[in-house]
């Protein structure tokens, strides 16, 4: 009995120490999303592509997570139907990550001479050089003469002086023909006369609450629900719908081969694709679709790249 008590006294402190040890809760991991996607759960906004889209030298683009065909078409200034045609897509809504899409018009015909010299190496036909008519300088030919005082004196004369003591005309000055300076072929800036002739108006009345310099792709104009939204310039409706995430009910108008305008967060759209609109024509009503406030998000894109609308719109 005494032995049992003695053993119990030895074991009891160990049990007390074990019970007093600090326990840390096991980490909790949400495996629901991971099981579906194979990746850790992320915020939906983080999954949107943030880096600007770029095509390779052949005009192809690799699809990234969050891309839609309409968004890709907008970013490259193309009609989404053209992308469907160029890539033989059976379903425009079915594109996959890492899929390669043509986003620039395919080139027709063989390469031109200008393309062949784009590497900076200029190829010219061979032609006689202007300097070819100038005889090369050579050593005097050996000649046998009978010894005389006159012959010795002639041999001792400085080179380039004839028997009469005059300097030959060729020795006075050797003028090299002027050659044009070699220049690296430059690609001229595209002339856009159709863009210069465009005139713009404000797409809506209201206070500008966000500018292009704020890191946005355009400007935000605050207003009232149902307020008219008009076309900032004449053109053709490239898109009318709600297929681009973050833009809500969106209208895109193509003004030239280089310039587009976009009108987002509308309540109602009054135009359809391929419809021609005039400057100042009502195309939508202001709303808050896919937005936390009633406003018009307005963009101007040049060759698919967002540019500052304030450089196009008249001051007010």
Secondary structure, DSSP 8 states (H G I E B T S, - for coil): -HHHHHHHHHHHHHHHHHHHS---------HHHHHHHSS----GGGGS--S-----TTSEEE--TT--HHHHHHHTT--HHHHHHHHT-S-TT---TT-EEE-S----SS--HHHHTTTS---------GGGGS--------------HHHHHHHTS-TTB-TTS-B-HHHH--------------------HHHHT-----SS-S-EEE-GGGT-SSEEEE--TT-EEE-SS-EEEEEEES-STTT-EEEEEE-SSSEEEEEEEEEEE---TT-EE-TT-EEEEEB-TTSSSSEEEEEEEETTEEE-GGGTS---
